[in-house]
Amino acid sequence: MKSIWQQILRYFYIGKKDPNAPKTRYVAMMHGMNRISILLFLIALVVLVVRLLRKQN
């Protein structure tokens, strides 16, 4: 079973690619959408942390 962290590293081209993974256009588009959603999620987390830290001061 693949771990979610290995999959995230593969999305960002940090981890080693799976040689048995299908190489279709639709899979590539899906991975692109997943990259975008992960980046937006991380940006939102940063914004929330910054707002939380500003509120405490």
N, C-alpha and C positions, 0 to 999 in steps of 0.2 A: 504494500500500500504506500502510495506517494504521500509525503508530508506536504502540508500547505505551504511551508516555507520554501521547500525545493521548487514548487510550482511558481511561487512569486519570484524567486531568483531567476527562473527560466524566462518569465515574462520580461524581465528587465535585462536579459542577456548576461546575467552574472553567473548563473549556474550552467552546468553542462546540459546540452540538449539531449533529449531522449531519441535515440536512433530509430526506434520503432514507432514514433509518433507519426500520424498521418500528415502529409504536406499538401493540403488542399487550400484553395483560396479562402474558403469559408472559415477554416480553422485559423488561418492567419488574421482574418478580419476579427474573429472572436478574441484572439489574444490581444490585438490592438485595442479593442474596446475595454478589455480587462485592464490593460496598462493605464488607459485614461481614467477608469473608475478608481483604480488603486491610487493614482497620483492625486486625484481630486479628494479622495478620502484622507490622504496624508496631509494635504494642504488644509482641509477643514479641521483636522486635529490640531495642527499648528496654530491656526487662528483661534480655536477654542482655548488652547493653553495660554496664548498671549492675552486674550481677554480676561481669563481667570487670574492671571498674574497681575494685570493692571488693576483689577477690581480690589485686590487685597492691599494695594499700596495706598 
